Amino acid sequence: MNGSRGFDAPFFDDDEKALLTEFEAAIEDGRISAHSASGQERVRDEWKDVLAQSQKRKAVTLRLQERDITRIKTIARELGMPYQTYLASVIHRIATGRISER
């Protein structure tokens, strides 16, 4: 896999990027075989857990100024992601202390 995921995923947070990097390293050094039946089951179970954690979401409603929404959509488009995903990413970074306004 030569250290490259083959795609750019700027919307992954640091924990998700670390998990993906560890997963790829485990396949490369033989700790996990993506080709064996047991390896496939282990991989599937790991990703099922990750997916379950990432899907725990709650809908919220925000009232924002139209010009802010327009700018957010522009930024998200430039990053190649849906604007709601971008907003969720920014809010997640604030909630985890990676962005601070204090």
Backbone as JSON Lines, residues from 0, in Angstrom:
{"i":0,"aa":"M","n":[0.8,-1.21,0.0],"ca":[0.0,0.0,0.0],"c":[0.84,1.26,0.0]}
{"i":1,"aa":"N","n":[2.09,1.14,0.17],"ca":[3.09,2.2,0.1],"c":[2.72,3.49,0.84]}
{"i":2,"aa":"G","n":[1.95,3.39,1.95],"ca":[1.67,4.54,2.78],"c":[0.66,5.51,2.22]}
{"i":3,"aa":"S","n":[0.06,5.2,1.11],"ca":[-0.91,6.11,0.51],"c":[-2.27,5.45,0.44]}
{"i":4,"aa":"R","n":[-3.28,6.19,0.88],"ca":[-4.63,5.66,0.85],"c":[-5.24,5.75,-0.54]}
{"i":5,"aa":"G","n":[-4.6,6.44,-1.44],"ca":[-5.1,6.55,-2.79],"c":[-6.22,7.56,-2.95]}
{"i":6,"aa":"F","n":[-6.59,8.23,-1.89],"ca":[-7.6,9.27,-1.97],"c":[-7.34,10.28,-0.89]}
{"i":7,"aa":"D","n":[-7.89,11.46,-1.08],"ca":[-7.71,12.53,-0.11],"c":[-8.99,12.65,0.7]}
{"i":8,"aa":"A","n":[-8.9,12.51,2.0],"ca":[-10.08,12.57,2.86],"c":[-9.88,13.61,3.95]}
{"i":9,"aa":"P","n":[-9.94,14.9,3.6],"ca":[-9.66,15.94,4.58],"c":[-10.7,16.02,5.69]}
{"i":10,"aa":"F","n":[-11.84,15.36,5.49],"ca":[-12.89,15.42,6.48],"c":[-12.7,14.39,7.59]}
{"i":11,"aa":"F","n":[-11.72,13.49,7.47],"ca":[-11.43,12.56,8.56],"c":[-10.77,13.33,9.69]}
{"i":12,"aa":"D","n":[-11.17,13.04,10.92],"ca":[-10.48,13.67,12.03],"c":[-9.2,12.9,12.33]}
{"i":13,"aa":"D","n":[-8.4,13.38,13.25],"ca":[-7.1,12.75,13.54],"c":[-7.25,11.31,14.0]}
{"i":14,"aa":"D","n":[-8.27,11.02,14.81],"ca":[-8.49,9.65,15.29],"c":[-8.83,8.71,14.13]}
{"i":15,"aa":"E","n":[-9.67,9.17,13.21],"ca":[-10.04,8.34,12.06],"c":[-8.84,8.11,11.16]}
{"i":16,"aa":"K","n":[-8.02,9.14,10.95],"ca":[-6.81,9.0,10.14],"c":[-5.84,8.02,10.79]}
{"i":17,"aa":"A","n":[-5.7,8.11,12.11],"ca":[-4.79,7.2,12.83],"c":[-5.28,5.76,12.72]}
{"i":18,"aa":"L","n":[-6.59,5.55,12.83],"ca":[-7.15,4.21,12.71],"c":[-6.89,3.65,11.32]}
{"i":19,"aa":"L","n":[-7.11,4.45,10.3],"ca":[-6.89,4.0,8.94],"c":[-5.41,3.68,8.7]}
{"i":20,"aa":"T","n":[-4.52,4.52,9.21],"ca":[-3.09,4.28,9.07],"c":[-2.68,2.99,9.78]}
{"i":21,"aa":"E","n":[-3.19,2.77,10.98],"ca":[-2.88,1.54,11.73],"c":[-3.42,0.32,11.0]}
{"i":22,"aa":"F","n":[-4.61,0.43,10.46],"ca":[-5.22,-0.67,9.72],"c":[-4.36,-1.03,8.51]}
{"i":23,"aa":"E","n":[-3.93,-0.02,7.75],"ca":[-3.09,-0.27,6.59],"c":[-1.76,-0.88,6.99]}
{"i":24,"aa":"A","n":[-1.18,-0.41,8.09],"ca":[0.09,-0.95,8.57],"c":[-0.06,-2.42,8.98]}
{"i":25,"aa":"A","n":[-1.18,-2.74,9.61],"ca":[-1.43,-4.13,10.03],"c":[-1.54,-5.06,8.83]}
{"i":26,"aa":"I","n":[-2.13,-4.58,7.76],"ca":[-2.2,-5.4,6.54],"c":[-0.81,-5.54,5.93]}
{"i":27,"aa":"E","n":[-0.06,-4.43,5.87],"ca":[1.27,-4.47,5.25],"c":[2.23,-5.39,5.99]}
{"i":28,"aa":"D","n":[2.21,-5.36,7.33],"ca":[3.18,-6.18,8.06],"c":[2.66,-7.56,8.42]}
{"i":29,"aa":"G","n":[1.47,-7.91,7.9],"ca":[0.98,-9.27,8.05],"c":[0.19,-9.56,9.3]}
{"i":30,"aa":"R","n":[-0.04,-8.57,10.16],"ca":[-0.86,-8.83,11.35],"c":[-2.3,-9.14,10.98]}
{"i":31,"aa":"I","n":[-2.74,-8.58,9.86],"ca":[-4.08,-8.84,9.34],"c":[-3.92,-9.19,7.88]}
{"i":32,"aa":"S","n":[-4.58,-10.25,7.47],"ca":[-4.59,-10.6,6.05],"c":[-5.96,-10.26,5.5]}
{"i":33,"aa":"A","n":[-6.0,-9.37,4.57],"ca":[-7.27,-8.98,3.98],"c":[-7.79,-10.07,3.04]}
{"i":34,"aa":"H","n":[-6.95,-11.09,2.79],"ca":[-7.34,-12.13,1.84],"c":[-7.81,-13.41,2.52]}
{"i":35,"aa":"S","n":[-7.4,-13.67,3.76],"ca":[-7.85,-14.89,4.43],"c":[-9.24,-14.68,4.99]}
{"i":36,"aa":"A","n":[-9.98,-15.78,5.19],"ca":[-11.34,-15.69,5.71],"c":[-11.35,-15.09,7.11]}
{"i":37,"aa":"S","n":[-10.42,-15.54,7.97],"ca":[-10.39,-14.99,9.33],"c":[-9.96,-13.53,9.32]}
{"i":38,"aa":"G","n":[-9.05,-13.18,8.42],"ca":[-8.64,-11.78,8.3],"c":[-9.78,-10.92,7.82]}
{"i":39,"aa":"Q","n":[-10.54,-11.42,6.88],"ca":[-11.68,-10.66,6.38],"c":[-12.73,-10.47,7.47]}
{"i":40,"aa":"E","n":[-12.95,-11.51,8.27],"ca":[-13.91,-11.39,9.37],"c":[-13.44,-10.37,10.39]}
{"i":41,"aa":"R","n":[-12.15,-10.41,10.72],"ca":[-11.6,-9.46,11.68],"c":[-11.69,-8.03,11.16]}
{"i":42,"aa":"V","n":[-11.35,-7.86,9.88],"ca":[-11.44,-6.55,9.26],"c":[-12.89,-6.06,9.27]}
{"i":43,"aa":"R","n":[-13.8,-6.94,8.88],"ca":[-15.22,-6.57,8.86],"c":[-15.7,-6.17,10.25]}
{"i":44,"aa":"D","n":[-15.31,-6.94,11.27],"ca":[-15.73,-6.63,12.64],"c":[-15.15,-5.3,13.12]}
{"i":45,"aa":"E","n":[-13.87,-5.05,12.78],"ca":[-13.26,-3.77,13.17],"c":[-13.99,-2.6,12.53]}
{"i":46,"aa":"W","n":[-14.24,-2.7,11.24],"ca":[-14.91,-1.6,10.54],"c":[-16.36,-1.46,10.96]}
{"i":47,"aa":"K","n":[-17.0,-2.58,11.33],"ca":[-18.37,-2.51,11.82],"c":[-18.43,-1.69,13.11]}
{"i":48,"aa":"D","n":[-17.45,-1.92,13.99],"ca":[-17.38,-1.15,15.24],"c":[-17.12,0.33,14.96]}
{"i":49,"aa":"V","n":[-16.19,0.61,14.06],"ca":[-15.88,2.0,13.71],"c":[-17.11,2.67,13.11]}
{"i":50,"aa":"L","n":[-17.79,1.97,12.22],"ca":[-18.98,2.53,11.59],"c":[-20.07,2.8,12.61]}
{"i":51,"aa":"A","n":[-20.27,1.86,13.54],"ca":[-21.3,2.06,14.57],"c":[-21.01,3.3,15.4]}
{"i":52,"aa":"Q","n":[-19.74,3.51,15.74],"ca":[-19.38,4.69,16.51],"c":[-19.56,5.97,15.71]}
{"i":53,"aa":"S","n":[-19.23,5.92,14.43],"ca":[-19.31,7.13,13.63],"c":[-20.75,7.48,13.25]}
{"i":54,"aa":"Q","n":[-21.65,6.52,13.34],"ca":[-23.04,6.78,12.96],"c":[-23.88,7.28,14.12]}
{"i":55,"aa":"K","n":[-23.32,7.36,15.3],"ca":[-24.07,7.88,16.44],"c":[-24.16,9.39,16.29]}
{"i":56,"aa":"R","n":[-25.22,9.82,15.7],"ca":[-25.39,11.24,15.41],"c":[-26.77,11.7,15.86]}
{"i":57,"aa":"K","n":[-26.88,12.98,16.1],"ca":[-28.14,13.59,16.48],"c":[-28.37,14.79,15.59]}
{"i":58,"aa":"A","n":[-29.56,14.89,15.05],"ca":[-29.88,16.03,14.19],"c":[-30.06,17.28,15.03]}
{"i":59,"aa":"V","n":[-29.57,18.4,14.51],"ca":[-29.75,19.7,15.16],"c":[-30.23,20.7,14.11]}
{"i":60,"aa":"T","n":[-30.87,21.73,14.59],"ca":[-31.31,22.81,13.7],"c":[-30.62,24.08,14.12]}
{"i":61,"aa":"L","n":[-30.01,24.75,13.17],"ca":[-29.33,26.01,13.43],"c":[-29.89,27.08,12.51]}
{"i":62,"aa":"R","n":[-29.99,28.26,13.01],"ca":[-30.37,29.4,12.18],"c":[-29.1,30.22,11.95]}
{"i":63,"aa":"L","n":[-28.69,30.25,10.71],"ca":[-27.46,30.95,10.34],"c":[-27.76,32.02,9.31]}
{"i":64,"aa":"Q","n":[-26.91,33.0,9.25],"ca":[-27.06,34.04,8.24],"c":[-26.79,33.44,6.86]}
{"i":65,"aa":"E","n":[-27.55,33.88,5.88],"ca":[-27.41,33.32,4.53],"c":[-26.0,33.49,3.98]}
{"i":66,"aa":"R","n":[-25.38,34.63,4.25],"ca":[-24.03,34.85,3.72],"c":[-23.04,33.87,4.35]}
{"i":67,"aa":"D","n":[-23.26,33.48,5.62],"ca":[-22.39,32.48,6.26],"c":[-22.58,31.12,5.6]}
{"i":68,"aa":"I","n":[-23.82,30.76,5.33],"ca":[-24.1,29.48,4.68],"c":[-23.46,29.43,3.3]}
{"i":69,"aa":"T","n":[-23.59,30.52,2.56],"ca":[-22.99,30.58,1.22],"c":[-21.49,30.39,1.29]}
{"i":70,"aa":"R","n":[-20.84,31.07,2.24],"ca":[-19.38,30.94,2.38],"c":[-19.0,29.53,2.81]}
{"i":71,"aa":"I","n":[-19.75,28.95,3.74],"ca":[-19.48,27.58,4.21],"c":[-19.6,26.6,3.05]}
{"i":72,"aa":"K","n":[-20.63,26.77,2.22],"ca":[-20.8,25.88,1.07],"c":[-19.64,26.03,0.09]}
{"i":73,"aa":"T","n":[-19.15,27.24,-0.08],"ca":[-18.01,27.48,-0.98],"c":[-16.76,26.79,-0.44]}
{"i":74,"aa":"I","n":[-16.5,26.95,0.85],"ca":[-15.33,26.31,1.46],"c":[-15.43,24.79,1.32]}
{"i":75,"aa":"A","n":[-16.59,24.24,1.64],"ca":[-16.78,22.79,1.56],"c":[-16.58,22.29,0.13]}
{"i":76,"aa":"R","n":[-17.11,23.01,-0.84],"ca":[-16.96,22.63,-2.24],"c":[-15.48,22.62,-2.61]}
{"i":77,"aa":"E","n":[-14.73,23.63,-2.15],"ca":[-13.29,23.68,-2.44],"c":[-12.56,22.5,-1.82]}
{"i":78,"aa":"L","n":[-13.05,22.02,-0.68],"ca":[-12.44,20.87,-0.02],"c":[-12.95,19.54,-0.58]}
{"i":79,"aa":"G","n":[-13.98,19.62,-1.43],"ca":[-14.5,18.41,-2.06],"c":[-15.41,17.6,-1.17]}
{"i":80,"aa":"M","n":[-16.19,18.26,-0.35],"ca":[-17.09,17.53,0.54],"c":[-18.42,18.27,0.68]}
{"i":81,"aa":"P","n":[-19.46,17.56,1.09],"ca":[-20.74,18.22,1.33],"c":[-20.62,19.24,2.47]}
{"i":82,"aa":"Y","n":[-21.38,20.31,2.39],"ca":[-21.22,21.37,3.39],"c":[-21.65,20.9,4.78]}
{"i":83,"aa":"Q","n":[-22.63,20.0,4.87],"ca":[-23.03,19.52,6.2],"c":[-21.93,18.67,6.82]}
{"i":84,"aa":"T","n":[-21.22,17.9,6.01],"ca":[-20.09,17.12,6.5],"c":[-18.99,18.06,6.99]}
{"i":85,"aa":"Y","n":[-18.76,19.13,6.22],"ca":[-17.76,20.12,6.62],"c":[-18.13,20.76,7.95]}
{"i":86,"aa":"L","n":[-19.39,21.18,8.08],"ca":[-19.83,21.79,9.34],"c":[-19.68,20.82,10.5]}
{"i":87,"aa":"A","n":[-20.07,19.56,10.29],"ca":[-19.93,18.56,11.35],"c":[-18.46,18.39,11.74]}
{"i":88,"aa":"S","n":[-17.58,18.43,10.74],"ca":[-16.14,18.31,11.0],"c":[-15.63,19.48,11.84]}
{"i":89,"aa":"V","n":[-16.04,20.69,11.5],"ca":[-15.62,21.88,12.24],"c":[-16.14,21.82,13.68]}
{"i":90,"aa":"I","n":[-17.41,21.47,13.83],"ca":[-18.0,21.37,15.18],"c":[-17.29,20.29,15.99]}
{"i":91,"aa":"H","n":[-16.95,19.17,15.34],"ca":[-16.24,18.09,16.04],"c":[-14.87,18.58,16.51]}
{"i":92,"aa":"R","n":[-14.18,19.34,15.67],"ca":[-12.86,19.85,16.06],"c":[-12.98,20.85,17.21]}
{"i":93,"aa":"I","n":[-14.03,21.63,17.23],"ca":[-14.26,22.54,18.36],"c":[-14.54,21.74,19.62]}
{"i":94,"aa":"A","n":[-15.42,20.74,19.5],"ca":[-15.81,19.93,20.66],"c":[-14.65,19.14,21.25]}
{"i":95,"aa":"T","n":[-13.69,18.77,20.42],"ca":[-12.55,17.99,20.9],"c":[-11.34,18.85,21.22]}
{"i":96,"aa":"G","n":[-11.5,20.18,21.14],"ca":[-10.43,21.08,21.54],"c":[-9.38,21.34,20.48]}
{"i":97,"aa":"R","n":[-9.61,20.87,19.25],"ca":[-8.63,21.11,18.19],"c":[-8.74,22.52,17.62]}
{"i":98,"aa":"I","n":[-9.91,23.12,17.8],"ca":[-10.12,24.53,17.44],"c":[-10.65,25.2,18.68]}
{"i":99,"aa":"S","n":[-10.07,26.33,19.04],"ca":[-10.51,27.02,20.25],"c":[-10.66,28.51,19.97]}
{"i":100,"aa":"E","n":[-11.74,29.04,20.45],"ca":[-11.98,30.48,20.33],"c":[-11.78,31.17,21.67]}
{"i":101,"aa":"R","n":[-11.35,30.43,22.65],"ca":[-11.18,31.0,23.99],"c":[-9.86,31.67,24.13]}
